[in-house]
Amino acid sequence: MRKRRLVIGNWKMYLKAPRAAKEFARALRRHSAAFAGVDVALMPPFPLIPVVAEALRGSKLEVGAQTLSAYEDGAHTGEVSAEMLKALGASAVIVGHSERRAEGETNDDVREKLQRAARAGLKAVLCIGEKERDASGDYVGFLTEQLSSALAGFPKASAGKLLIAYEPLWAIGKTAADAMKPAELRETSILIRKVVADALGREALARVAVLYGGSVEPENAPALIAGGDVSGFLVGHSSADVEPFLSIVKACRL
């Protein structure tokens, strides 16, 4: 497992105004001296990437995007390529988020986007997650297929910029008390590492980080990071409010 921890804030469309985005980024930057051993990244909507990148310029905090195009260029209205994201100031991107998959993104789309991100030198946060955790264990095959499909043909040399974010759909939108438990997360983390090792090799596995997302709150973050065998979190709605997000980051300090 990577020595440093990582917390990523996926703003989705919670923060929309440039002024609010700038104020949030500046507030986070002011507290960054307290992030011992924790790397932090913000993933704003496309139009706000330059605003956040400028506010974080010169700091160790990173800015990324919530998705990218499977295409490099050409007649693809509304698409944003990996190189465009880099030009805006992004150094990372989320790939295959459950909300994107729900809108029709397939395993093939996810694989192509992941490879686009790798070729552009972006850190890629690959999201996987099952709809339900059935007693028969069918979810194991589902997660294995999602991960194996996405990693087919992925360049081993880019493993150091690959992060796997496990986001079980059944745990999203719950309270901290009802969300995933550390023991369940630890079990799934072991599965994820096995599949990654099978796909990329054990040497590459050592450079891949595993994160958790799904109702991560200040209340459950300490237990999940202590007992879940993960390197950090991909945070949704709690990342749009400075104080809860700071609490989650501080829970990950080494």
VENVEN-V268847 format. One record per residue. N is the residue number from 1. RES is the residue in one small letter. PSI is psi in whole degrees, 0 to 359 (NA if undefined). NEAR is the number of other ideal C-beta (glycine too) atoms within 10 Angstrom. D_LAST is the distance of its C-alpha to the last C-alpha in Angstrom with 2 decimals. Layout:
BEGIN
n-><N	N>
res-><RES	RES>
psi-><PSI	PSI>
near-><NEAR	NEAR>
d_last-><D_LAST	D_LAST>
END
This chain:
BEGIN
n-><1	2	3	4	5	6	7	8	9	10	11	12	13	14	15	16	17	18	19	20	21	22	23	24	25	26	27	28	29	30	31	32	33	34	35	36	37	38	39	40	41	42	43	44	45	46	47	48	49	50	51	52	53	54	55	56	57	58	59	60	61	62	63	64	65	66	67	68	69	70	71	72	73	74	75	76	77	78	79	80	81	82	83	84	85	86	87	88	89	90	91	92	93	94	95	96	97	98	99	100	101	102	103	104	105	106	107	108	109	110	111	112	113	114	115	116	117	118	119	120	121	122	123	124	125	126	127	128	129	130	131	132	133	134	135	136	137	138	139	140	141	142	143	144	145	146	147	148	149	150	151	152	153	154	155	156	157	158	159	160	161	162	163	164	165	166	167	168	169	170	171	172	173	174	175	176	177	178	179	180	181	182	183	184	185	186	187	188	189	190	191	192	193	194	195	196	197	198	199	200	201	202	203	204	205	206	207	208	209	210	211	212	213	214	215	216	217	218	219	220	221	222	223	224	225	226	227	228	229	230	231	232	233	234	235	236	237	238	239	240	241	242	243	244	245	246	247	248	249	250	251	252	253	254>
res-><m	r	k	r	r	l	v	i	g	n	w	k	m	y	l	k	a	p	r	a	a	k	e	f	a	r	a	l	r	r	h	s	a	a	f	a	g	v	d	v	a	l	m	p	p	f	p	l	i	p	v	v	a	e	a	l	r	g	s	k	l	e	v	g	a	q	t	l	s	a	y	e	d	g	a	h	t	g	e	v	s	a	e	m	l	k	a	l	g	a	s	a	v	i	v	g	h	s	e	r	r	a	e	g	e	t	n	d	d	v	r	e	k	l	q	r	a	a	r	a	g	l	k	a	v	l	c	i	g	e	k	e	r	d	a	s	g	d	y	v	g	f	l	t	e	q	l	s	s	a	l	a	g	f	p	k	a	s	a	g	k	l	l	i	a	y	e	p	l	w	a	i	g	k	t	a	a	d	a	m	k	p	a	e	l	r	e	t	s	i	l	i	r	k	v	v	a	d	a	l	g	r	e	a	l	a	r	v	a	v	l	y	g	g	s	v	e	p	e	n	a	p	a	l	i	a	g	g	d	v	s	g	f	l	v	g	h	s	s	a	d	v	e	p	f	l	s	i	v	k	a	c	r	l>
psi-><143	146	321	154	167	134	124	130	112	101	343	236	23	317	122	333	136	320	315	321	317	316	320	311	320	321	318	318	323	332	1	339	341	3	53	117	10	124	141	138	147	137	87	171	157	309	339	356	312	324	312	319	319	319	332	0	132	352	177	356	145	161	142	190	162	345	178	171	151	354	152	321	186	195	78	82	131	354	152	117	168	318	325	317	317	320	331	344	5	143	358	166	144	136	129	28	147	327	329	319	322	336	7	0	125	172	324	318	315	316	316	318	320	319	326	316	317	316	330	353	18	145	136	125	97	120	135	159	144	158	325	151	89	151	334	348	17	336	333	314	324	312	320	319	315	313	315	319	315	326	356	118	3	133	123	330	341	8	329	345	19	130	134	119	111	116	87	125	327	344	354	138	10	170	167	324	331	356	187	144	152	321	320	319	318	317	317	325	321	317	313	316	325	316	319	318	320	324	320	346	156	329	318	322	322	341	1	130	144	126	166	142	144	91	44	121	165	332	323	352	316	317	321	319	331	323	1	354	44	166	359	201	150	111	134	254	331	349	354	2	123	311	311	321	318	322	320	317	314	332	339	359	142	NA>
near-><14	15	7	15	24	24	27	24	28	25	22	16	9	16	21	13	10	15	8	15	24	16	14	23	25	14	14	23	17	11	14	14	7	11	21	11	10	21	20	26	24	27	27	30	16	15	11	24	24	17	20	30	20	12	22	22	12	6	14	10	19	20	26	27	26	21	19	26	20	20	15	14	10	8	6	12	4	5	15	18	18	25	17	18	25	15	11	18	18	28	16	22	25	27	31	27	25	20	17	17	18	9	8	7	18	11	16	12	17	22	21	17	25	27	21	22	27	21	13	18	12	24	23	26	30	27	24	24	24	21	11	11	16	12	7	6	9	12	19	16	10	16	19	17	13	20	23	15	17	28	23	13	11	21	13	15	10	21	20	13	19	26	23	25	28	26	24	25	16	16	22	17	12	15	10	15	9	11	22	24	15	18	11	14	24	14	13	25	20	11	15	21	18	13	21	23	15	14	20	19	12	10	10	20	21	13	15	24	22	23	25	30	26	24	24	30	19	17	16	22	25	15	14	27	24	11	13	25	20	26	24	30	27	26	26	21	18	20	28	21	14	17	10	18	24	18	16	27	27	17	23	25	12	9>
d_last-><13.45	11.96	8.97	7.77	7.86	10.94	12.78	16.53	19.06	22.46	24.90	27.88	30.78	29.24	29.12	32.41	33.46	32.54	32.29	29.81	27.68	27.78	26.93	23.90	22.60	23.33	21.63	18.40	18.80	19.39	16.01	14.10	13.28	10.84	8.83	6.26	5.36	7.43	11.11	13.64	17.26	20.30	23.25	26.33	29.92	31.81	33.69	30.62	28.72	30.49	29.92	26.15	26.03	28.05	25.94	22.76	24.70	23.24	19.66	16.77	17.08	19.24	22.19	23.75	26.58	27.16	29.66	32.02	35.50	36.56	39.14	39.03	42.00	45.46	47.11	44.20	44.48	41.30	38.98	36.17	35.42	32.31	33.91	34.70	31.09	30.11	32.94	31.62	28.25	26.22	23.92	23.04	24.97	24.84	27.39	29.12	27.72	29.57	31.43	32.74	33.76	35.55	37.57	38.82	36.30	36.99	35.14	37.27	36.25	32.55	33.07	35.03	32.55	29.67	31.81	32.79	29.19	28.59	31.81	30.90	27.55	25.58	22.28	23.49	21.85	24.23	24.64	26.21	27.07	29.95	32.26	32.41	31.03	34.40	35.18	36.94	33.83	35.35	32.05	30.87	33.70	33.05	29.42	30.49	33.26	31.18	28.65	31.32	33.53	30.94	29.93	33.55	34.21	30.71	30.36	28.09	27.53	25.69	23.19	20.37	21.04	21.37	19.15	20.53	20.12	21.53	23.34	25.84	28.67	29.46	26.12	26.45	27.87	27.13	25.65	22.27	24.34	26.36	23.84	22.47	21.14	18.11	20.64	22.60	19.69	18.69	22.37	22.65	19.62	21.43	24.59	23.16	21.92	25.35	27.19	25.24	25.93	29.56	29.87	28.13	27.73	24.94	24.29	23.69	21.59	18.92	18.52	18.62	15.74	16.46	15.74	17.26	19.58	22.11	22.11	18.40	18.48	16.44	18.05	16.97	13.67	11.62	14.01	14.15	10.54	10.57	14.05	15.06	13.93	13.07	10.80	11.22	14.31	17.69	18.70	22.41	24.15	21.17	20.30	23.66	22.91	20.60	19.47	18.58	16.80	14.71	13.92	12.80	10.56	8.98	8.73	6.41	3.78	0.00>
END
